[in-house]
Amino acid sequence: MSSPYASLAVFDLVSESKVAISTISITTDEVVLSGAWVLDQAQEVEIALILSDRLAIPLSSEAAKKFSEDKTGYKKVSLAQFVSEAKSEANLGRESFDKYKNEDLKKRKNLVAPEFYEWASVPDLMQSESHLDSFGLVEGYEGTAPEMRQVLAAARVLQYLILKWKSDELSRSGRKYVEGENATVTILPKSWLA
């Protein structure tokens, strides 16, 4: 039986002639930045090979138009949809816990509540460096090519949010009263995996 796997690409046009791409590999066990490229936009075959069969988030409408889903074979996903589903699942988990606890408050008064990430508004990936700072992460690394900074920062924000999703999934699945006895852990929101 194979382990669940997904790959996410983040890309943007970084000049009149260049495109920057960063990829994230997601499995049950890890979420890792797995590749980064700055390529000439004319290298369409190479770009299509990198983007094809991946989930993808183009950072700008220009990038989405220049390297469209149809042209390069990726599945465009929405960060807003990710955050919405994550927020909804966390709220359902909290409600399930409260319901279970309140069914027999005398017996369950000391029951420890599951911890879920506080999903706030959808981060603007074009402002990723400031989001990294607010998450307590380093904004950028010495030696990062200037063309790569924005895309790499966006990939790191996505990596952070995916790790929070995975943490929430473990909190949900570890308590049968939250999801039932057949609770399963998904590596990404179902809307992204559909």
C-alpha positions as CSV (number, residue, x, y, z in Angstrom):
1,M,0.0,0.0,0.0
2,S,1.5,3.4,-1.0
3,S,1.6,6.3,1.3
4,P,-0.4,9.4,0.4
5,Y,1.6,11.9,-1.5
6,A,1.0,15.3,-3.0
7,S,3.2,17.9,-4.6
8,L,2.5,21.6,-4.7
9,A,4.1,24.2,-6.9
10,V,4.2,28.0,-6.3
11,F,5.2,30.1,-9.2
12,D,5.3,33.7,-10.5
13,L,6.8,35.8,-13.3
14,V,9.8,37.6,-11.8
15,S,10.9,39.7,-14.7
16,E,10.0,40.2,-18.4
17,S,11.8,37.0,-19.2
18,K,12.0,34.8,-16.0
19,V,9.7,32.6,-14.0
20,A,10.5,31.4,-10.4
21,I,9.0,28.1,-9.2
22,S,9.2,26.4,-5.8
23,T,7.8,23.0,-4.9
24,I,6.6,21.4,-1.7
25,S,6.4,17.6,-1.3
26,I,3.7,16.5,1.2
27,T,3.4,13.0,2.7
28,T,1.9,11.6,5.9
29,D,5.2,12.0,7.6
30,E,6.6,15.3,6.2
31,V,6.1,18.6,4.4
32,V,9.4,19.6,2.7
33,L,10.5,22.3,0.3
34,S,11.6,20.0,-2.5
35,G,12.8,22.2,-5.4
36,A,13.4,25.7,-6.6
37,W,14.1,27.1,-10.1
38,V,14.5,30.4,-11.9
39,L,14.0,29.7,-15.6
40,D,13.6,31.7,-18.8
41,Q,10.0,31.9,-19.7
42,A,10.9,30.6,-23.1
43,Q,11.8,27.2,-21.5
44,E,8.2,26.2,-21.7
45,V,8.9,22.4,-22.0
46,E,11.0,22.4,-18.8
47,I,8.4,24.6,-17.0
48,A,5.6,22.3,-18.1
49,L,7.6,19.3,-16.8
50,I,8.0,20.9,-13.4
51,L,4.4,22.0,-13.1
52,S,2.6,19.0,-14.7
53,D,0.6,16.7,-12.4
54,R,1.1,19.0,-9.4
55,L,-1.2,21.1,-7.4
56,A,-0.2,24.7,-8.1
57,I,-0.7,28.3,-6.9
58,P,0.3,31.0,-9.4
59,L,1.0,34.1,-7.4
60,S,-0.2,36.5,-10.1
61,S,-2.8,36.5,-12.8
62,E,-0.1,37.1,-15.3
63,A,1.7,33.9,-14.2
64,A,-1.6,32.0,-14.4
65,K,-2.2,33.3,-17.9
66,K,1.3,32.7,-19.2
67,F,1.5,29.2,-17.8
68,S,-2.1,28.0,-17.6
69,E,-3.5,24.8,-16.2
70,D,-4.4,23.6,-19.8
71,K,-0.9,24.5,-21.1
72,T,1.2,23.0,-18.3
73,G,-1.1,20.3,-16.8
74,Y,-1.2,21.3,-13.1
75,K,-4.3,21.6,-10.9
76,K,-4.8,25.1,-9.7
77,V,-5.8,25.3,-6.0
78,S,-7.0,28.1,-3.8
79,L,-5.4,29.1,-0.5
80,A,-8.8,30.7,0.4
81,Q,-10.4,27.3,0.0
82,F,-7.7,25.7,2.1
83,V,-8.1,28.1,4.9
84,S,-11.9,28.0,4.8
85,E,-11.9,24.2,5.0
86,A,-9.3,24.2,7.7
87,K,-11.2,26.7,9.8
88,S,-14.5,24.7,9.3
89,E,-12.8,21.4,10.3
90,A,-11.3,23.0,13.4
91,N,-14.6,24.5,14.4
92,L,-16.3,21.1,13.9
93,G,-13.7,19.4,16.1
94,R,-14.2,21.9,18.9
95,E,-18.0,21.5,18.7
96,S,-17.7,17.7,18.7
97,F,-15.5,17.9,21.8
98,D,-17.9,20.3,23.6
99,K,-20.9,18.1,22.8
100,Y,-19.1,14.9,24.0
101,K,-17.9,16.6,27.2
102,N,-21.3,18.1,27.9
103,E,-23.1,14.7,27.5
104,D,-21.6,13.6,30.9
105,L,-20.1,16.7,32.5
106,K,-19.5,15.1,35.9
107,K,-17.4,12.3,34.4
108,R,-15.7,14.4,31.7
109,K,-15.1,17.7,33.5
110,N,-11.3,17.1,33.4
111,L,-11.2,16.0,29.8
112,V,-8.5,17.8,27.9
113,A,-9.7,19.7,24.9
114,P,-8.0,19.1,21.6
115,E,-5.9,22.0,20.3
116,F,-6.5,23.4,16.9
117,Y,-4.8,26.1,15.0
118,E,-6.5,29.5,15.1
119,W,-7.2,29.9,11.4
120,A,-7.5,33.6,10.8
121,S,-7.8,35.4,7.5
122,V,-6.3,34.1,4.3
123,P,-2.7,35.3,4.0
124,D,-1.8,37.4,1.0
125,L,1.0,35.3,-0.6
126,M,2.4,38.5,-2.2
127,Q,3.2,39.6,1.4
128,S,4.7,36.3,2.5
129,E,7.8,37.7,4.1
130,S,5.7,39.7,6.6
131,H,3.6,36.6,7.3
132,L,6.7,34.6,8.0
133,D,7.7,37.2,10.5
134,S,4.3,37.1,12.2
135,F,4.6,33.2,12.4
136,G,7.9,33.6,14.1
137,L,9.9,32.3,11.2
138,V,12.9,33.8,9.5
139,E,11.8,36.1,6.6
140,G,14.5,35.0,4.2
141,Y,17.8,33.3,4.0
142,E,21.2,34.7,3.1
143,G,22.2,33.7,-0.4
144,T,18.7,33.4,-1.8
145,A,18.6,34.7,-5.3
146,P,16.6,38.0,-5.4
147,E,14.3,36.5,-8.1
148,M,13.5,33.6,-5.8
149,R,12.7,35.5,-2.6
150,Q,9.0,36.1,-3.1
151,V,8.2,32.6,-4.4
152,L,10.3,30.9,-1.8
153,A,8.6,33.0,1.0
154,A,5.2,32.0,-0.4
155,A,6.2,28.4,-0.4
156,R,7.4,28.6,3.2
157,V,4.1,30.2,4.2
158,L,2.2,27.4,2.5
159,Q,4.5,24.8,4.2
160,Y,3.7,26.4,7.6
161,L,0.0,26.2,6.9
162,I,0.1,22.7,5.7
163,L,2.0,21.7,8.9
164,K,-0.8,23.3,10.9
165,W,-3.4,21.4,8.9
166,K,-1.6,18.2,9.6
167,S,-1.4,19.0,13.3
168,D,-5.1,19.7,13.4
169,E,-5.7,16.4,11.6
170,L,-3.8,14.5,14.3
171,S,-5.9,16.3,17.0
172,R,-9.1,15.3,15.2
173,S,-8.2,11.7,14.5
174,G,-6.7,11.0,17.9
175,R,-10.1,11.4,19.6
176,K,-12.8,9.1,18.5
177,Y,-15.5,11.5,19.9
178,V,-14.3,14.2,17.5
179,E,-14.5,12.2,14.2
180,G,-15.8,8.8,15.2
181,E,-14.0,5.5,15.3
182,N,-13.2,5.5,11.6
183,A,-11.3,8.9,11.7
184,T,-8.8,9.3,9.0
185,V,-6.0,11.8,8.5
186,T,-5.7,13.6,5.2
187,I,-2.4,15.2,4.1
188,L,-4.3,18.2,2.7
189,P,-7.9,19.5,2.7
190,K,-10.2,17.3,0.8
191,S,-11.0,20.2,-1.6
192,W,-7.4,20.1,-2.7
193,L,-7.3,16.4,-3.1
194,A,-10.5,16.0,-5.0
